[in-house]
């Protein structure tokens, strides 16, 4: 009987092994056939398209998202958990706003650069995401990539972020570009002969694109790059309120961070907001915007604010080239909301869409610790802008 039992156990082990091997085989076939794809590049202007394909060679290649976490939420969450944080030494500067507020700028001057004269050193203004700062891993990687090419970076920390005190009840939102205009003017005043471009991630990208659309040729930038932006805020909110992972993990986590910022600065807001307890009970981004953002910035409603923050209907106003990187599976910005058709009417925009990547994810390689797809694209694009942009991207 024992021999029969041993033989049965052996067959069971072999059978389990075959099942495991079969699962791995099917998984890898699915990954290669349906996940690994070349990015789609939507660009109406032939010169801009040729500029990108000539100087960003990775756009010719397939994007191989990390095989064990290519799902959108996995990409979004895992980036924050596993990506390294390069060591960066900043020189901090406090910029005072006309209403008495503070903006903290973190400069990485890069004095060992191949551009020894600070006055002529190419500069990138970086804008972090919703609750981010200059210490976010994705910002640090962008700083590192720019430094490799000899560029200077300056991180624009929104009011109350990055260690600066919040001195006024005004914070920041996706539709107001006053602080961005102040920062650009300050950088241009400090280094008037330095070529300048902007790069924004998530909310930072929304601010950058809104600013460039509003200012047109007077934006002071050679070009811009935005990553994982919410093109249509209404569609983004609907996506983030879908159960269960979107609503209870992504949405509520961001809402908690926003509420935490209000709690930290209660003494600033108490004289100006009647029902702070209602604000502190917000559990979603929409609730927070309805109870807080609209009141601070004087919008009639959250719908009014979201209409002002939408970007899909501002594409036509761009007069300086912008590269936009989006993932088709971004839970913060659904694929159908990416304004591919609208972009066809403007020569100053190129939209690159990867099949996977999540929100600020774009993890690639088996052990994605030190560099992501979006880091590489930023590196190639920023180098191209400062090296070849004056010839290919200059508009009349």
HUZI-V385986 format. One record per residue. PSI is psi in radians with two decimals (none if undefined). D_LAST is the distance of its C-alpha to the last C-alpha in Angstrom with 2 decimals. Layout:
# HUZI-V385986
psi:PSI d_last:D_LAST
psi:PSI d_last:D_LAST
This chain:
# HUZI-V385986
psi:-0.67 d_last:89.55
psi:-0.65 d_last:87.53
psi:-0.75 d_last:86.58
psi:-0.73 d_last:85.35
psi:-0.73 d_last:83.34
psi:-0.71 d_last:81.78
psi:-0.71 d_last:80.85
psi:-0.74 d_last:79.29
psi:-0.66 d_last:77.27
psi:-0.79 d_last:76.10
psi:-0.67 d_last:74.98
psi:-0.70 d_last:73.23
psi:-0.77 d_last:71.33
psi:-0.72 d_last:70.33
psi:-0.76 d_last:69.26
psi:-0.69 d_last:67.11
psi:-0.71 d_last:65.50
psi:-0.69 d_last:64.72
psi:-0.77 d_last:63.15
psi:-0.80 d_last:60.98
psi:-0.71 d_last:59.92
psi:-0.72 d_last:59.22
psi:-0.79 d_last:57.08
psi:-0.72 d_last:55.04
psi:-0.84 d_last:54.60
psi:-0.72 d_last:53.43
psi:-0.81 d_last:51.10
psi:-0.63 d_last:49.46
psi:-0.79 d_last:49.21
psi:-0.76 d_last:47.49
psi:-0.82 d_last:45.14
psi:-0.67 d_last:44.15
psi:-0.61 d_last:43.88
psi:-0.20 d_last:42.28
psi:-0.83 d_last:40.68
psi:1.97 d_last:39.11
psi:2.73 d_last:35.95
psi:2.55 d_last:32.54
psi:2.63 d_last:29.79
psi:2.34 d_last:27.89
psi:2.03 d_last:24.12
psi:1.95 d_last:22.23
psi:2.10 d_last:18.59
psi:-0.64 d_last:17.04
psi:2.15 d_last:14.05
psi:-0.64 d_last:15.74
psi:-0.75 d_last:13.51
psi:-0.75 d_last:13.99
psi:-0.77 d_last:17.62
psi:-0.67 d_last:18.20
psi:-0.81 d_last:16.91
psi:-0.83 d_last:19.42
psi:-0.49 d_last:22.24
psi:-0.64 d_last:21.98
psi:-0.08 d_last:21.90
psi:1.28 d_last:23.83
psi:-0.37 d_last:26.87
psi:-0.31 d_last:28.88
psi:-0.26 d_last:27.02
psi:-0.23 d_last:29.03
psi:2.80 d_last:32.22
psi:2.54 d_last:34.52
psi:2.10 d_last:34.80
psi:1.50 d_last:38.44
psi:2.67 d_last:39.10
psi:2.17 d_last:42.24
psi:-0.52 d_last:45.05
psi:0.01 d_last:47.37
psi:0.98 d_last:44.94
psi:-0.19 d_last:42.21
psi:2.55 d_last:42.99
psi:-0.86 d_last:40.30
psi:-0.60 d_last:42.47
psi:-0.77 d_last:43.93
psi:-0.77 d_last:40.53
psi:-0.81 d_last:39.59
psi:-0.75 d_last:42.87
psi:-0.53 d_last:43.62
psi:-0.79 d_last:40.42
psi:-0.38 d_last:41.60
psi:-0.59 d_last:45.07
psi:-0.30 d_last:44.67
psi:2.47 d_last:41.39
psi:2.86 d_last:41.92
psi:1.65 d_last:40.64
psi:2.52 d_last:39.48
psi:2.14 d_last:40.69
psi:2.29 d_last:37.98
psi:2.01 d_last:38.74
psi:2.68 d_last:36.54
psi:2.00 d_last:36.38
psi:2.55 d_last:36.45
psi:2.36 d_last:35.09
psi:2.14 d_last:35.83
psi:2.16 d_last:33.16
psi:2.28 d_last:34.70
psi:2.81 d_last:33.04
psi:-0.47 d_last:33.42
psi:0.17 d_last:36.18
psi:0.16 d_last:38.15
psi:3.11 d_last:37.16
psi:2.42 d_last:36.43
psi:2.27 d_last:33.70
psi:2.14 d_last:34.60
psi:2.24 d_last:32.01
psi:1.95 d_last:33.28
psi:2.36 d_last:31.73
psi:1.65 d_last:32.24
psi:-0.56 d_last:31.36
psi:0.95 d_last:32.25
psi:-0.16 d_last:33.61
psi:0.24 d_last:34.88
psi:2.78 d_last:31.32
psi:-0.07 d_last:30.21
psi:1.51 d_last:27.83
psi:-0.49 d_last:30.68
psi:2.03 d_last:28.81
psi:-0.57 d_last:28.14
psi:-0.40 d_last:25.45
psi:0.08 d_last:23.19
psi:2.20 d_last:24.40
psi:2.49 d_last:21.86
psi:2.42 d_last:22.70
psi:2.17 d_last:22.91
psi:2.17 d_last:23.87
psi:2.34 d_last:26.31
psi:1.97 d_last:27.49
psi:3.10 d_last:30.90
psi:-2.91 d_last:32.38
psi:-0.93 d_last:34.52
psi:0.35 d_last:37.41
psi:3.04 d_last:36.05
psi:-3.01 d_last:35.58
psi:-0.18 d_last:34.75
psi:0.00 d_last:38.00
psi:2.53 d_last:37.14
psi:-0.67 d_last:37.49
psi:-0.56 d_last:34.09
psi:-0.80 d_last:32.48
psi:-0.64 d_last:34.68
psi:-0.67 d_last:33.70
psi:-0.73 d_last:29.96
psi:-0.76 d_last:30.82
psi:-0.76 d_last:32.90
psi:-0.74 d_last:30.27
psi:-0.69 d_last:27.71
psi:-0.59 d_last:30.50
psi:-0.55 d_last:31.24
psi:-0.03 d_last:27.89
psi:0.19 d_last:28.41
psi:2.70 d_last:26.11
psi:2.55 d_last:27.11
psi:2.60 d_last:27.41
psi:2.13 d_last:28.12
psi:2.16 d_last:29.67
psi:1.73 d_last:29.23
psi:2.18 d_last:32.68
psi:2.79 d_last:32.89
psi:2.33 d_last:35.52
psi:-0.07 d_last:39.00
psi:2.80 d_last:37.91
psi:0.21 d_last:38.12
psi:-0.12 d_last:41.14
psi:2.52 d_last:39.85
psi:2.55 d_last:42.17
psi:1.97 d_last:41.30
psi:-0.30 d_last:42.11
psi:2.81 d_last:40.99
psi:-0.12 d_last:41.44
psi:2.24 d_last:37.70
psi:-1.94 d_last:36.60
psi:2.77 d_last:33.39
psi:3.00 d_last:32.26
psi:-0.26 d_last:29.57
psi:-0.16 d_last:28.13
psi:2.14 d_last:27.95
psi:0.23 d_last:25.03
psi:-0.78 d_last:26.32
psi:-0.62 d_last:27.65
psi:-0.75 d_last:24.52
psi:-0.68 d_last:22.54
psi:-0.73 d_last:25.42
psi:-0.80 d_last:25.37
psi:-0.79 d_last:21.68
psi:-0.67 d_last:22.17
psi:-0.78 d_last:25.36
psi:-0.74 d_last:23.98
psi:-0.62 d_last:21.13
psi:-0.64 d_last:23.87
psi:-0.69 d_last:26.17
psi:1.29 d_last:23.84
psi:-0.40 d_last:20.92
psi:0.11 d_last:20.05
psi:2.17 d_last:20.39
psi:2.47 d_last:17.50
psi:2.37 d_last:18.02
psi:2.86 d_last:18.01
psi:2.63 d_last:20.26
psi:2.20 d_last:22.87
psi:2.53 d_last:25.20
psi:2.25 d_last:28.34
psi:-2.10 d_last:29.89
psi:-0.65 d_last:29.85
psi:-0.65 d_last:27.62
psi:-0.61 d_last:25.06
psi:-0.75 d_last:25.46
psi:-0.76 d_last:24.88
psi:-0.80 d_last:21.75
psi:-0.69 d_last:20.22
psi:-0.75 d_last:21.40
psi:-0.79 d_last:19.94
psi:-0.63 d_last:16.43
psi:-0.65 d_last:16.71
psi:-0.70 d_last:18.09
psi:-0.36 d_last:15.73
psi:-2.34 d_last:12.36
psi:-0.25 d_last:9.62
psi:0.27 d_last:12.71
psi:-0.28 d_last:14.65
psi:0.15 d_last:14.67
psi:2.53 d_last:14.49
psi:-0.63 d_last:12.75
psi:3.00 d_last:14.30
psi:2.76 d_last:17.47
psi:2.29 d_last:20.56
psi:2.55 d_last:23.20
psi:2.31 d_last:26.68
psi:0.85 d_last:29.36
psi:2.71 d_last:27.94
psi:1.82 d_last:29.77
psi:-0.85 d_last:27.45
psi:1.85 d_last:30.00
psi:-0.61 d_last:32.36
psi:-0.77 d_last:35.10
psi:-0.62 d_last:35.29
psi:-0.76 d_last:35.26
psi:-0.74 d_last:38.15
psi:-0.73 d_last:40.12
psi:-0.75 d_last:39.73
psi:-0.26 d_last:40.83
psi:0.10 d_last:43.83
psi:2.32 d_last:45.17
psi:2.69 d_last:48.47
psi:-0.67 d_last:49.42
psi:-0.76 d_last:47.29
psi:-0.85 d_last:44.10
psi:-0.83 d_last:45.94
psi:-0.24 d_last:48.62
psi:-1.04 d_last:46.86
psi:-0.96 d_last:43.09
psi:-0.89 d_last:42.94
psi:-0.52 d_last:45.98
psi:-0.80 d_last:45.13
psi:-0.71 d_last:41.82
psi:-0.72 d_last:43.63
psi:-0.71 d_last:46.33
psi:-0.67 d_last:43.84
psi:-0.76 d_last:42.27
psi:-0.69 d_last:45.77
psi:-0.68 d_last:46.78
psi:-0.68 d_last:44.01
psi:-0.75 d_last:45.36
psi:-0.69 d_last:48.90
psi:-0.47 d_last:47.94
psi:0.60 d_last:46.69
psi:-0.65 d_last:49.22
psi:-0.45 d_last:50.07
psi:-0.65 d_last:46.53
psi:-0.43 d_last:46.40
psi:-0.74 d_last:50.01
psi:-0.18 d_last:49.69
psi:-0.28 d_last:46.70
psi:2.26 d_last:47.52
psi:-0.72 d_last:50.72
psi:1.30 d_last:51.37
psi:-0.56 d_last:50.32
psi:-0.66 d_last:52.94
psi:-0.68 d_last:51.18
psi:-0.78 d_last:47.92
psi:-0.26 d_last:49.84
psi:-0.01 d_last:51.25
psi:2.28 d_last:47.89
psi:-0.11 d_last:48.03
psi:2.86 d_last:44.72
psi:-0.69 d_last:41.11
psi:-0.75 d_last:41.23
psi:-0.73 d_last:44.39
psi:-0.78 d_last:42.91
psi:-0.66 d_last:39.81
psi:-0.69 d_last:42.10
psi:-0.37 d_last:44.53
psi:-1.09 d_last:42.35
psi:-0.80 d_last:38.55
psi:-0.63 d_last:38.69
psi:-0.71 d_last:41.19
psi:-0.68 d_last:39.33
psi:0.05 d_last:36.01
psi:0.44 d_last:37.59
psi:2.66 d_last:36.68
psi:-0.56 d_last:39.13
psi:3.03 d_last:39.79
psi:-0.54 d_last:38.60
psi:-0.73 d_last:37.16
psi:-0.81 d_last:35.08
psi:-0.80 d_last:33.84
psi:-0.61 d_last:33.06
psi:-0.71 d_last:31.08
psi:-0.51 d_last:28.88
psi:-0.30 d_last:28.60
psi:2.53 d_last:27.66
psi:-0.37 d_last:24.31
psi:-0.47 d_last:24.43
psi:0.26 d_last:23.43
psi:-0.08 d_last:20.48
psi:-0.65 d_last:18.50
psi:-0.38 d_last:16.58
psi:-0.10 d_last:15.18
psi:2.30 d_last:13.44
psi:0.07 d_last:9.74
psi:2.42 d_last:10.33
psi:2.39 d_last:12.30
psi:2.30 d_last:16.02
psi:2.23 d_last:19.01
psi:2.14 d_last:22.07
psi:2.11 d_last:25.56
psi:2.67 d_last:28.35
psi:2.42 d_last:31.87
psi:-0.38 d_last:33.34
psi:0.33 d_last:36.52
psi:2.05 d_last:35.16
psi:-0.27 d_last:37.83
psi:-0.27 d_last:35.46
psi:1.64 d_last:32.92
psi:2.64 d_last:34.45
psi:-0.72 d_last:32.85
psi:-0.26 d_last:32.78
psi:-0.11 d_last:30.72
psi:2.18 d_last:27.71
psi:1.13 d_last:25.02
psi:-0.77 d_last:24.38
psi:-0.71 d_last:24.10
psi:-0.61 d_last:21.77
psi:-0.39 d_last:19.41
psi:-0.25 d_last:19.25
psi:0.06 d_last:17.28
psi:2.26 d_last:14.27
psi:-0.10 d_last:12.12
psi:0.29 d_last:11.96
psi:2.45 d_last:15.71
psi:2.25 d_last:18.42
psi:2.11 d_last:22.03
psi:2.16 d_last:24.77
psi:2.10 d_last:28.26
psi:2.65 d_last:31.43
psi:-0.49 d_last:34.73
psi:3.01 d_last:36.36
psi:-0.32 d_last:35.61
psi:-2.63 d_last:36.64
psi:2.00 d_last:35.02
psi:0.63 d_last:33.73
psi:-1.53 d_last:36.17
psi:0.61 d_last:34.85
psi:2.43 d_last:38.01
psi:2.78 d_last:38.69
psi:2.86 d_last:41.54
psi:-0.64 d_last:45.23
psi:1.44 d_last:45.26
psi:1.40 d_last:41.84
psi:-0.65 d_last:42.29
psi:-0.22 d_last:39.66
psi:2.40 d_last:36.37
psi:3.03 d_last:34.91
psi:-0.73 d_last:32.39
psi:-0.53 d_last:29.83
psi:-0.76 d_last:30.44
psi:-0.70 d_last:29.77
psi:-0.71 d_last:26.54
psi:-0.74 d_last:25.30
psi:-0.86 d_last:26.43
psi:-0.71 d_last:24.64
psi:-0.78 d_last:21.34
psi:-0.70 d_last:21.27
psi:-0.74 d_last:22.24
psi:-0.72 d_last:19.53
psi:-0.83 d_last:16.79
psi:-0.35 d_last:18.16
psi:-0.72 d_last:19.12
psi:-0.07 d_last:16.45
psi:-0.63 d_last:13.55
psi:-0.45 d_last:11.62
psi:-0.73 d_last:11.76
psi:-0.45 d_last:11.54
psi:-0.13 d_last:9.78
psi:2.27 d_last:6.73
psi:2.57 d_last:3.77
psi:none d_last:0.00
